[in-house]
Amino acid sequence: LAGHVDAIGAELPLLVTPAGQPTGLIARAHAAGLKVHGWTLRRENHFLPPPLRNGADPAAAGQIARAWELLKAAGIDGVFTD
């Protein structure tokens, strides 16, 4: 793909595990000269992995700042959010 595109987009669980560890996809894409944009980062518990949820209400705000920190540490180049 690197000869035809500049970046790839991937669902966040493909980039970082629920425990916050990089899956290796970002590193492999970067090694091929591609940027990585993840989708979709949302603040509600329902959209965050269990370790980043606050309480049991799926609509409650989870630990989105921590999610962003994990993504940045994994080397993500950008995210889609709403």
PDB file of N, CA, C and O in Angstrom:
ATOM      1  N   LEU A   1       0.798  -1.213   0.000  1.00  0.00           N
ATOM      2  CA  LEU A   1       0.000   0.000   0.000  1.00  0.00           C
ATOM      3  C   LEU A   1       0.837   1.272   0.000  1.00  0.00           C
ATOM      4  O   LEU A   1       0.408   2.301  -0.522  1.00  0.00           O
ATOM      5  N   ALA A   2       2.028   1.205   0.584  1.00  0.00           N
ATOM      6  CA  ALA A   2       2.818   2.419   0.759  1.00  0.00           C
ATOM      7  C   ALA A   2       3.092   3.135  -0.555  1.00  0.00           C
ATOM      8  O   ALA A   2       3.308   4.347  -0.548  1.00  0.00           O
ATOM      9  N   GLY A   3       3.092   2.434  -1.679  1.00  0.00           N
ATOM     10  CA  GLY A   3       3.309   3.071  -2.954  1.00  0.00           C
ATOM     11  C   GLY A   3       2.088   3.796  -3.488  1.00  0.00           C
ATOM     12  O   GLY A   3       2.182   4.535  -4.468  1.00  0.00           O
ATOM     13  N   HIS A   4       0.935   3.589  -2.846  1.00  0.00           N
ATOM     14  CA  HIS A   4      -0.308   4.153  -3.352  1.00  0.00           C
ATOM     15  C   HIS A   4      -1.041   5.052  -2.365  1.00  0.00           C
ATOM     16  O   HIS A   4      -1.871   5.864  -2.773  1.00  0.00           O
ATOM     17  N   VAL A   5      -0.751   4.923  -1.079  1.00  0.00           N
ATOM     18  CA  VAL A   5      -1.448   5.706  -0.059  1.00  0.00           C
ATOM     19  C   VAL A   5      -0.447   6.290   0.931  1.00  0.00           C
ATOM     20  O   VAL A   5       0.694   5.836   1.013  1.00  0.00           O
ATOM     21  N   ASP A   6      -0.877   7.290   1.675  1.00  0.00           N
ATOM     22  CA  ASP A   6      -0.023   7.928   2.678  1.00  0.00           C
ATOM     23  C   ASP A   6      -0.311   7.454   4.089  1.00  0.00           C
ATOM     24  O   ASP A   6       0.537   7.555   4.976  1.00  0.00           O
ATOM     25  N   ALA A   7      -1.527   6.931   4.294  1.00  0.00           N
ATOM     26  CA  ALA A   7      -1.936   6.556   5.650  1.00  0.00           C
ATOM     27  C   ALA A   7      -2.985   5.455   5.593  1.00  0.00           C
ATOM     28  O   ALA A   7      -3.603   5.216   4.555  1.00  0.00           O
ATOM     29  N   ILE A   8      -3.172   4.792   6.725  1.00  0.00           N
ATOM     30  CA  ILE A   8      -4.250   3.825   6.870  1.00  0.00           C
ATOM     31  C   ILE A   8      -5.121   4.242   8.045  1.00  0.00           C
ATOM     32  O   ILE A   8      -4.662   4.931   8.956  1.00  0.00           O
ATOM     33  N   GLY A   9      -6.361   3.827   8.020  1.00  0.00           N
ATOM     34  CA  GLY A   9      -7.277   4.037   9.129  1.00  0.00           C
ATOM     35  C   GLY A   9      -7.651   2.680   9.692  1.00  0.00           C
ATOM     36  O   GLY A   9      -7.915   1.740   8.942  1.00  0.00           O
ATOM     37  N   ALA A  10      -7.672   2.580  11.012  1.00  0.00           N
ATOM     38  CA  ALA A  10      -7.987   1.307  11.648  1.00  0.00           C
ATOM     39  C   ALA A  10      -8.819   1.538  12.900  1.00  0.00           C
ATOM     40  O   ALA A  10      -8.667   2.549  13.585  1.00  0.00           O
ATOM     41  N   GLU A  11      -9.698   0.590  13.186  1.00  0.00           N
ATOM     42  CA  GLU A  11     -10.483   0.633  14.419  1.00  0.00           C
ATOM     43  C   GLU A  11      -9.512   0.552  15.600  1.00  0.00           C
ATOM     44  O   GLU A  11      -8.533  -0.193  15.555  1.00  0.00           O
ATOM     45  N   LEU A  12      -9.786   1.313  16.641  1.00  0.00           N
ATOM     46  CA  LEU A  12      -8.864   1.426  17.777  1.00  0.00           C
ATOM     47  C   LEU A  12      -8.449   0.082  18.393  1.00  0.00           C
ATOM     48  O   LEU A  12      -7.278  -0.072  18.740  1.00  0.00           O
ATOM     49  N   PRO A  13      -9.353  -0.896  18.545  1.00  0.00           N
ATOM     50  CA  PRO A  13      -8.911  -2.174  19.114  1.00  0.00           C
ATOM     51  C   PRO A  13      -7.862  -2.902  18.263  1.00  0.00           C
ATOM     52  O   PRO A  13      -7.183  -3.799  18.763  1.00  0.00           O
ATOM     53  N   LEU A  14      -7.724  -2.534  17.008  1.00  0.00           N
ATOM     54  CA  LEU A  14      -6.673  -3.114  16.175  1.00  0.00           C
ATOM     55  C   LEU A  14      -5.318  -2.477  16.453  1.00  0.00           C
ATOM     56  O   LEU A  14      -4.286  -2.996  16.029  1.00  0.00           O
ATOM     57  N   LEU A  15      -5.318  -1.353  17.165  1.00  0.00           N
ATOM     58  CA  LEU A  15      -4.097  -0.599  17.418  1.00  0.00           C
ATOM     59  C   LEU A  15      -3.564  -0.755  18.835  1.00  0.00           C
ATOM     60  O   LEU A  15      -2.354  -0.804  19.053  1.00  0.00           O
ATOM     61  N   VAL A  16      -4.486  -0.833  19.804  1.00  0.00           N
ATOM     62  CA  VAL A  16      -4.113  -0.937  21.215  1.00  0.00           C
ATOM     63  C   VAL A  16      -5.021  -1.971  21.879  1.00  0.00           C
ATOM     64  O   VAL A  16      -6.234  -1.952  21.671  1.00  0.00           O
ATOM     65  N   THR A  17      -4.447  -2.869  22.675  1.00  0.00           N
ATOM     66  CA  THR A  17      -5.225  -3.890  23.368  1.00  0.00           C
ATOM     67  C   THR A  17      -6.046  -3.267  24.497  1.00  0.00           C
ATOM     68  O   THR A  17      -5.774  -2.132  24.889  1.00  0.00           O
ATOM     69  N   PRO A  18      -7.046  -3.980  25.032  1.00  0.00           N
ATOM     70  CA  PRO A  18      -7.795  -3.448  26.171  1.00  0.00           C
ATOM     71  C   PRO A  18      -6.913  -3.125  27.381  1.00  0.00           C
ATOM     72  O   PRO A  18      -7.262  -2.274  28.200  1.00  0.00           O
ATOM     73  N   ALA A  19      -5.777  -3.806  27.487  1.00  0.00           N
ATOM     74  CA  ALA A  19      -4.850  -3.531  28.585  1.00  0.00           C
ATOM     75  C   ALA A  19      -3.948  -2.343  28.296  1.00  0.00           C
ATOM     76  O   ALA A  19      -3.145  -1.952  29.143  1.00  0.00           O
ATOM     77  N   GLY A  20      -4.073  -1.757  27.091  1.00  0.00           N
ATOM     78  CA  GLY A  20      -3.303  -0.570  26.756  1.00  0.00           C
ATOM     79  C   GLY A  20      -1.991  -0.823  26.043  1.00  0.00           C
ATOM     80  O   GLY A  20      -1.201   0.105  25.864  1.00  0.00           O
ATOM     81  N   GLN A  21      -1.742  -2.039  25.638  1.00  0.00           N
ATOM     82  CA  GLN A  21      -0.501  -2.370  24.947  1.00  0.00           C
ATOM     83  C   GLN A  21      -0.667  -2.207  23.435  1.00  0.00           C
ATOM     84  O   GLN A  21      -1.711  -2.569  22.891  1.00  0.00           O
ATOM     85  N   PRO A  22       0.335  -1.672  22.755  1.00  0.00           N
ATOM     86  CA  PRO A  22       0.254  -1.586  21.294  1.00  0.00           C
ATOM     87  C   PRO A  22       0.173  -2.985  20.682  1.00  0.00           C
ATOM     88  O   PRO A  22       0.814  -3.918  21.164  1.00  0.00           O
ATOM     89  N   THR A  23      -0.610  -3.123  19.630  1.00  0.00           N
ATOM     90  CA  THR A  23      -0.743  -4.418  18.962  1.00  0.00           C
ATOM     91  C   THR A  23       0.391  -4.663  17.972  1.00  0.00           C
ATOM     92  O   THR A  23       0.604  -5.797  17.543  1.00  0.00           O
ATOM     93  N   GLY A  24       1.104  -3.629  17.613  1.00  0.00           N
ATOM     94  CA  GLY A  24       2.173  -3.743  16.633  1.00  0.00           C
ATOM     95  C   GLY A  24       1.785  -3.218  15.261  1.00  0.00           C
ATOM     96  O   GLY A  24       2.652  -3.009  14.412  1.00  0.00           O
ATOM     97  N   LEU A  25       0.502  -3.004  15.032  1.00  0.00           N
ATOM     98  CA  LEU A  25       0.053  -2.523  13.723  1.00  0.00           C
ATOM     99  C   LEU A  25       0.623  -1.147  13.407  1.00  0.00           C
ATOM    100  O   LEU A  25       1.034  -0.896  12.274  1.00  0.00           O
ATOM    101  N   ILE A  26       0.655  -0.261  14.383  1.00  0.00           N
ATOM    102  CA  ILE A  26       1.188   1.089  14.144  1.00  0.00           C
ATOM    103  C   ILE A  26       2.669   1.001  13.776  1.00  0.00           C
ATOM    104  O   ILE A  26       3.112   1.642  12.823  1.00  0.00           O
ATOM    105  N   ALA A  27       3.416   0.227  14.511  1.00  0.00           N
ATOM    106  CA  ALA A  27       4.851   0.088  14.232  1.00  0.00           C
ATOM    107  C   ALA A  27       5.085  -0.490  12.841  1.00  0.00           C
ATOM    108  O   ALA A  27       5.977  -0.036  12.124  1.00  0.00           O
ATOM    109  N   ARG A  28       4.293  -1.488  12.455  1.00  0.00           N
ATOM    110  CA  ARG A  28       4.455  -2.086  11.133  1.00  0.00           C
ATOM    111  C   ARG A  28       4.089  -1.098  10.026  1.00  0.00           C
ATOM    112  O   ARG A  28       4.755  -1.047   8.993  1.00  0.00           O
ATOM    113  N   ALA A  29       3.032  -0.317  10.242  1.00  0.00           N
ATOM    114  CA  ALA A  29       2.639   0.680   9.249  1.00  0.00           C
ATOM    115  C   ALA A  29       3.719   1.751   9.127  1.00  0.00           C
ATOM    116  O   ALA A  29       4.085   2.144   8.019  1.00  0.00           O
ATOM    117  N   HIS A  30       4.225   2.221  10.258  1.00  0.00           N
ATOM    118  CA  HIS A  30       5.285   3.228  10.223  1.00  0.00           C
ATOM    119  C   HIS A  30       6.523   2.691   9.516  1.00  0.00           C
ATOM    120  O   HIS A  30       7.170   3.416   8.760  1.00  0.00           O
ATOM    121  N   ALA A  31       6.852   1.439   9.754  1.00  0.00           N
ATOM    122  CA  ALA A  31       8.012   0.832   9.096  1.00  0.00           C
ATOM    123  C   ALA A  31       7.837   0.799   7.575  1.00  0.00           C
ATOM    124  O   ALA A  31       8.818   0.813   6.832  1.00  0.00           O
ATOM    125  N   ALA A  32       6.589   0.755   7.123  1.00  0.00           N
ATOM    126  CA  ALA A  32       6.292   0.759   5.694  1.00  0.00           C
ATOM    127  C   ALA A  32       6.117   2.178   5.148  1.00  0.00           C
ATOM    128  O   ALA A  32       5.805   2.360   3.971  1.00  0.00           O
ATOM    129  N   GLY A  33       6.321   3.181   6.008  1.00  0.00           N
ATOM    130  CA  GLY A  33       6.216   4.564   5.572  1.00  0.00           C
ATOM    131  C   GLY A  33       4.808   5.132   5.593  1.00  0.00           C
ATOM    132  O   GLY A  33       4.534   6.144   4.947  1.00  0.00           O
ATOM    133  N   LEU A  34       3.915   4.487   6.332  1.00  0.00           N
ATOM    134  CA  LEU A  34       2.527   4.921   6.394  1.00  0.00           C
ATOM    135  C   LEU A  34       2.197   5.566   7.737  1.00  0.00           C
ATOM    136  O   LEU A  34       2.704   5.137   8.773  1.00  0.00           O
ATOM    137  N   LYS A  35       1.364   6.576   7.721  1.00  0.00           N
ATOM    138  CA  LYS A  35       0.805   7.134   8.947  1.00  0.00           C
ATOM    139  C   LYS A  35      -0.417   6.309   9.325  1.00  0.00           C
ATOM    140  O   LYS A  35      -0.977   5.590   8.498  1.00  0.00           O
ATOM    141  N   VAL A  36      -0.825   6.425  10.597  1.00  0.00           N
ATOM    142  CA  VAL A  36      -1.967   5.648  11.089  1.00  0.00           C
ATOM    143  C   VAL A  36      -2.957   6.571  11.790  1.00  0.00           C
ATOM    144  O   VAL A  36      -2.600   7.334  12.688  1.00  0.00           O
ATOM    145  N   HIS A  37      -4.214   6.480  11.352  1.00  0.00           N
ATOM    146  CA  HIS A  37      -5.310   7.212  11.987  1.00  0.00           C
ATOM    147  C   HIS A  37      -6.294   6.190  12.532  1.00  0.00           C
ATOM    148  O   HIS A  37      -6.744   5.302  11.808  1.00  0.00           O
ATOM    149  N   GLY A  38      -6.624   6.317  13.809  1.00  0.00           N
ATOM    150  CA  GLY A  38      -7.548   5.380  14.444  1.00  0.00           C
ATOM    151  C   GLY A  38      -8.951   5.934  14.510  1.00  0.00           C
ATOM    152  O   GLY A  38      -9.149   7.148  14.518  1.00  0.00           O
ATOM    153  N   TRP A  39      -9.931   5.038  14.559  1.00  0.00           N
ATOM    154  CA  TRP A  39     -11.330   5.449  14.657  1.00  0.00           C
ATOM    155  C   TRP A  39     -12.066   4.538  15.604  1.00  0.00           C
ATOM    156  O   TRP A  39     -11.695   3.369  15.711  1.00  0.00           O
ATOM    157  N   THR A  40     -13.013   4.967  16.249  1.00  0.00           N
ATOM    158  CA  THR A  40     -13.443   6.301  16.604  1.00  0.00           C
ATOM    159  C   THR A  40     -13.258   6.440  18.115  1.00  0.00           C
ATOM    160  O   THR A  40     -13.739   5.604  18.881  1.00  0.00           O
ATOM    161  N   LEU A  41     -12.575   7.475  18.534  1.00  0.00           N
ATOM    162  CA  LEU A  41     -12.338   7.722  19.952  1.00  0.00           C
ATOM    163  C   LEU A  41     -13.526   8.498  20.506  1.00  0.00           C
ATOM    164  O   LEU A  41     -13.809   9.621  20.088  1.00  0.00           O
ATOM    165  N   ARG A  42     -14.216   7.868  21.459  1.00  0.00           N
ATOM    166  CA  ARG A  42     -15.379   8.503  22.098  1.00  0.00           C
ATOM    167  C   ARG A  42     -15.236   8.405  23.602  1.00  0.00           C
ATOM    168  O   ARG A  42     -14.583   7.491  24.106  1.00  0.00           O
ATOM    169  N   ARG A  43     -15.836   9.330  24.322  1.00  0.00           N
ATOM    170  CA  ARG A  43     -15.681   9.409  25.775  1.00  0.00           C
ATOM    171  C   ARG A  43     -16.588   8.479  26.554  1.00  0.00           C
ATOM    172  O   ARG A  43     -16.311   8.187  27.717  1.00  0.00           O
ATOM    173  N   GLU A  44     -17.677   8.000  25.939  1.00  0.00           N
ATOM    174  CA  GLU A  44     -18.626   7.167  26.683  1.00  0.00           C
ATOM    175  C   GLU A  44     -18.029   5.789  26.994  1.00  0.00           C
ATOM    176  O   GLU A  44     -17.294   5.213  26.192  1.00  0.00           O
ATOM    177  N   ASN A  45     -18.372   5.280  28.193  1.00  0.00           N
ATOM    178  CA  ASN A  45     -17.900   3.964  28.618  1.00  0.00           C
ATOM    179  C   ASN A  45     -18.112   2.890  27.559  1.00  0.00           C
ATOM    180  O   ASN A  45     -17.242   2.049  27.332  1.00  0.00           O
ATOM    181  N   HIS A  46     -19.260   2.925  26.921  1.00  0.00           N
ATOM    182  CA  HIS A  46     -19.613   1.900  25.934  1.00  0.00           C
ATOM    183  C   HIS A  46     -18.545   1.732  24.855  1.00  0.00           C
ATOM    184  O   HIS A  46     -18.369   0.635  24.326  1.00  0.00           O
ATOM    185  N   PHE A  47     -17.835   2.805  24.525  1.00  0.00           N
ATOM    186  CA  PHE A  47     -16.867   2.788  23.439  1.00  0.00           C
ATOM    187  C   PHE A  47     -15.430   2.617  23.905  1.00  0.00           C
ATOM    188  O   PHE A  47     -14.514   2.592  23.083  1.00  0.00           O
ATOM    189  N   LEU A  48     -15.220   2.500  25.193  1.00  0.00           N
ATOM    190  CA  LEU A  48     -13.878   2.351  25.748  1.00  0.00           C
ATOM    191  C   LEU A  48     -13.672   0.923  26.254  1.00  0.00           C
ATOM    192  O   LEU A  48     -14.639   0.258  26.626  1.00  0.00           O
ATOM    193  N   PRO A  49     -12.430   0.444  26.271  1.00  0.00           N
ATOM    194  CA  PRO A  49     -12.183  -0.887  26.815  1.00  0.00           C
ATOM    195  C   PRO A  49     -12.484  -0.906  28.312  1.00  0.00           C
ATOM    196  O   PRO A  49     -12.362   0.126  28.971  1.00  0.00           O
ATOM    197  N   PRO A  50     -12.874  -2.051  28.860  1.00  0.00           N
ATOM    198  CA  PRO A  50     -13.260  -2.139  30.276  1.00  0.00           C
ATOM    199  C   PRO A  50     -12.299  -1.473  31.261  1.00  0.00           C
ATOM    200  O   PRO A  50     -12.773  -0.838  32.203  1.00  0.00           O
ATOM    201  N   PRO A  51     -10.979  -1.579  31.099  1.00  0.00           N
ATOM    202  CA  PRO A  51     -10.109  -0.929  32.085  1.00  0.00           C
ATOM    203  C   PRO A  51     -10.211   0.594  32.116  1.00  0.00           C
ATOM    204  O   PRO A  51      -9.744   1.224  33.064  1.00  0.00           O
ATOM    205  N   LEU A  52     -10.814   1.190  31.091  1.00  0.00           N
ATOM    206  CA  LEU A  52     -10.910   2.654  31.025  1.00  0.00           C
ATOM    207  C   LEU A  52     -12.322   3.170  31.278  1.00  0.00           C
ATOM    208  O   LEU A  52     -12.605   4.347  31.054  1.00  0.00           O
ATOM    209  N   ARG A  53     -13.195   2.305  31.736  1.00  0.00           N
ATOM    210  CA  ARG A  53     -14.572   2.713  32.025  1.00  0.00           C
ATOM    211  C   ARG A  53     -14.699   3.191  33.464  1.00  0.00           C
ATOM    212  O   ARG A  53     -13.997   2.713  34.355  1.00  0.00           O
ATOM    213  N   ASN A  54     -15.605   4.144  33.679  1.00  0.00           N
ATOM    214  CA  ASN A  54     -15.917   4.652  35.022  1.00  0.00           C
ATOM    215  C   ASN A  54     -17.334   4.227  35.361  1.00  0.00           C
ATOM    216  O   ASN A  54     -18.289   4.773  34.807  1.00  0.00           O
ATOM    217  N   GLY A  55     -17.490   3.268  36.255  1.00  0.00           N
ATOM    218  CA  GLY A  55     -18.813   2.807  36.653  1.00  0.00           C
ATOM    219  C   GLY A  55     -19.436   1.897  35.616  1.00  0.00           C
ATOM    220  O   GLY A  55     -18.780   1.463  34.669  1.00  0.00           O
ATOM    221  N   ALA A  56     -20.730   1.614  35.813  1.00  0.00           N
ATOM    222  CA  ALA A  56     -21.434   0.648  34.967  1.00  0.00           C
ATOM    223  C   ALA A  56     -22.324   1.291  33.908  1.00  0.00           C
ATOM    224  O   ALA A  56     -22.801   0.601  33.007  1.00  0.00           O
ATOM    225  N   ASP A  57     -22.554   2.592  34.000  1.00  0.00           N
ATOM    226  CA  ASP A  57     -23.429   3.268  33.039  1.00  0.00           C
ATOM    227  C   ASP A  57     -22.720   3.388  31.693  1.00  0.00           C
ATOM    228  O   ASP A  57     -21.698   4.068  31.602  1.00  0.00           O
ATOM    229  N   PRO A  58     -23.235   2.746  30.651  1.00  0.00           N
ATOM    230  CA  PRO A  58     -22.564   2.793  29.353  1.00  0.00           C
ATOM    231  C   PRO A  58     -22.485   4.197  28.752  1.00  0.00           C
ATOM    232  O   PRO A  58     -21.621   4.460  27.915  1.00  0.00           O
ATOM    233  N   ALA A  59     -23.373   5.098  29.166  1.00  0.00           N
ATOM    234  CA  ALA A  59     -23.369   6.455  28.634  1.00  0.00           C
ATOM    235  C   ALA A  59     -22.484   7.405  29.442  1.00  0.00           C
ATOM    236  O   ALA A  59     -22.255   8.539  29.022  1.00  0.00           O
ATOM    237  N   ALA A  60     -21.984   6.955  30.599  1.00  0.00           N
ATOM    238  CA  ALA A  60     -21.146   7.810  31.444  1.00  0.00           C
ATOM    239  C   ALA A  60     -19.782   8.029  30.791  1.00  0.00           C
ATOM    240  O   ALA A  60     -19.312   7.217  29.994  1.00  0.00           O
ATOM    241  N   ALA A  61     -19.169   9.142  31.154  1.00  0.00           N
ATOM    242  CA  ALA A  61     -17.840   9.450  30.620  1.00  0.00           C
ATOM    243  C   ALA A  61     -16.801   8.524  31.245  1.00  0.00           C
ATOM    244  O   ALA A  61     -16.719   8.378  32.465  1.00  0.00           O
ATOM    245  N   GLY A  62     -16.025   7.917  30.386  1.00  0.00           N
ATOM    246  CA  GLY A  62     -14.926   7.067  30.831  1.00  0.00           C
ATOM    247  C   GLY A  62     -13.629   7.854  30.838  1.00  0.00           C
ATOM    248  O   GLY A  62     -13.634   9.084  30.794  1.00  0.00           O
ATOM    249  N   GLN A  63     -12.543   7.150  30.894  1.00  0.00           N
ATOM    250  CA  GLN A  63     -11.216   7.754  31.007  1.00  0.00           C
ATOM    251  C   GLN A  63     -10.637   8.038  29.615  1.00  0.00           C
ATOM    252  O   GLN A  63      -9.662   7.416  29.192  1.00  0.00           O
ATOM    253  N   ILE A  64     -11.252   8.980  28.926  1.00  0.00           N
ATOM    254  CA  ILE A  64     -10.831   9.282  27.555  1.00  0.00           C
ATOM    255  C   ILE A  64      -9.430   9.876  27.507  1.00  0.00           C
ATOM    256  O   ILE A  64      -8.693   9.628  26.553  1.00  0.00           O
ATOM    257  N   ALA A  65      -9.050  10.650  28.510  1.00  0.00           N
ATOM    258  CA  ALA A  65      -7.693  11.218  28.528  1.00  0.00           C
ATOM    259  C   ALA A  65      -6.660  10.092  28.597  1.00  0.00           C
ATOM    260  O   ALA A  65      -5.620  10.153  27.942  1.00  0.00           O
ATOM    261  N   ARG A  66      -6.950   9.087  29.378  1.00  0.00           N
ATOM    262  CA  ARG A  66      -6.034   7.939  29.473  1.00  0.00           C
ATOM    263  C   ARG A  66      -6.000   7.179  28.147  1.00  0.00           C
ATOM    264  O   ARG A  66      -4.934   6.730  27.724  1.00  0.00           O
ATOM    265  N   ALA A  67      -7.138   7.032  27.494  1.00  0.00           N
ATOM    266  CA  ALA A  67      -7.177   6.362  26.191  1.00  0.00           C
ATOM    267  C   ALA A  67      -6.293   7.112  25.204  1.00  0.00           C
ATOM    268  O   ALA A  67      -5.533   6.499  24.454  1.00  0.00           O
ATOM    269  N   TRP A  68      -6.392   8.431  25.204  1.00  0.00           N
ATOM    270  CA  TRP A  68      -5.572   9.234  24.304  1.00  0.00           C
ATOM    271  C   TRP A  68      -4.088   9.060  24.620  1.00  0.00           C
ATOM    272  O   TRP A  68      -3.269   8.951  23.707  1.00  0.00           O
ATOM    273  N   GLU A  69      -3.734   9.032  25.915  1.00  0.00           N
ATOM    274  CA  GLU A  69      -2.335   8.828  26.310  1.00  0.00           C
ATOM    275  C   GLU A  69      -1.803   7.497  25.778  1.00  0.00           C
ATOM    276  O   GLU A  69      -0.677   7.432  25.285  1.00  0.00           O
ATOM    277  N   LEU A  70      -2.605   6.440  25.876  1.00  0.00           N
ATOM    278  CA  LEU A  70      -2.191   5.126  25.391  1.00  0.00           C
ATOM    279  C   LEU A  70      -1.999   5.125  23.882  1.00  0.00           C
ATOM    280  O   LEU A  70      -1.052   4.528  23.369  1.00  0.00           O
ATOM    281  N   LEU A  71      -2.897   5.794  23.178  1.00  0.00           N
ATOM    282  CA  LEU A  71      -2.776   5.877  21.727  1.00  0.00           C
ATOM    283  C   LEU A  71      -1.539   6.671  21.309  1.00  0.00           C
ATOM    284  O   LEU A  71      -0.824   6.279  20.387  1.00  0.00           O
ATOM    285  N   LYS A  72      -1.293   7.785  21.990  1.00  0.00           N
ATOM    286  CA  LYS A  72      -0.093   8.573  21.691  1.00  0.00           C
ATOM    287  C   LYS A  72       1.166   7.766  21.975  1.00  0.00           C
ATOM    288  O   LYS A  72       2.117   7.796  21.195  1.00  0.00           O
ATOM    289  N   ALA A  73       1.170   7.039  23.099  1.00  0.00           N
ATOM    290  CA  ALA A  73       2.338   6.218  23.444  1.00  0.00           C
ATOM    291  C   ALA A  73       2.573   5.124  22.404  1.00  0.00           C
ATOM    292  O   ALA A  73       3.711   4.717  22.172  1.00  0.00           O
ATOM    293  N   ALA A  74       1.498   4.653  21.782  1.00  0.00           N
ATOM    294  CA  ALA A  74       1.617   3.619  20.756  1.00  0.00           C
ATOM    295  C   ALA A  74       2.115   4.200  19.431  1.00  0.00           C
ATOM    296  O   ALA A  74       2.495   3.452  18.530  1.00  0.00           O
ATOM    297  N   GLY A  75       2.115   5.536  19.309  1.00  0.00           N
ATOM    298  CA  GLY A  75       2.645   6.186  18.115  1.00  0.00           C
ATOM    299  C   GLY A  75       1.628   6.589  17.078  1.00  0.00           C
ATOM    300  O   GLY A  75       1.983   6.862  15.932  1.00  0.00           O
ATOM    301  N   ILE A  76       0.361   6.631  17.464  1.00  0.00           N
ATOM    302  CA  ILE A  76      -0.697   6.989  16.506  1.00  0.00           C
ATOM    303  C   ILE A  76      -0.461   8.389  15.951  1.00  0.00           C
ATOM    304  O   ILE A  76       0.044   9.264  16.654  1.00  0.00           O
ATOM    305  N   ASP A  77      -0.824   8.593  14.707  1.00  0.00           N
ATOM    306  CA  ASP A  77      -0.633   9.882  14.053  1.00  0.00           C
ATOM    307  C   ASP A  77      -1.875  10.767  14.104  1.00  0.00           C
ATOM    308  O   ASP A  77      -1.766  11.988  13.983  1.00  0.00           O
ATOM    309  N   GLY A  78      -3.041  10.175  14.281  1.00  0.00           N
ATOM    310  CA  GLY A  78      -4.277  10.948  14.353  1.00  0.00           C
ATOM    311  C   GLY A  78      -5.438  10.047  14.700  1.00  0.00           C
ATOM    312  O   GLY A  78      -5.345   8.825  14.583  1.00  0.00           O
ATOM    313  N   VAL A  79      -6.537  10.650  15.127  1.00  0.00           N
ATOM    314  CA  VAL A  79      -7.734   9.896  15.452  1.00  0.00           C
ATOM    315  C   VAL A  79      -8.963  10.585  14.899  1.00  0.00           C
ATOM    316  O   VAL A  79      -8.991  11.804  14.725  1.00  0.00           O
ATOM    317  N   PHE A  80      -9.977   9.783  14.627  1.00  0.00           N
ATOM    318  CA  PHE A  80     -11.301  10.302  14.329  1.00  0.00           C
ATOM    319  C   PHE A  80     -12.077  10.258  15.639  1.00  0.00           C
ATOM    320  O   PHE A  80     -11.968   9.294  16.396  1.00  0.00           O
ATOM    321  N   THR A  81     -12.846  11.283  15.903  1.00  0.00           N
ATOM    322  CA  THR A  81     -13.630  11.344  17.121  1.00  0.00           C
ATOM    323  C   THR A  81     -14.930  12.071  16.838  1.00  0.00           C
ATOM    324  O   THR A  81     -15.071  12.764  15.830  1.00  0.00           O
ATOM    325  N   ASP A  82     -15.888  11.897  17.761  1.00  0.00           N
ATOM    326  CA  ASP A  82     -17.121  12.667  17.638  1.00  0.00           C
ATOM    327  C   ASP A  82     -17.701  12.931  19.007  1.00  0.00           C
ATOM    328  O   ASP A  82     -18.748  13.569  19.121  1.00  0.00           O
TER     329      ASP A  82
END
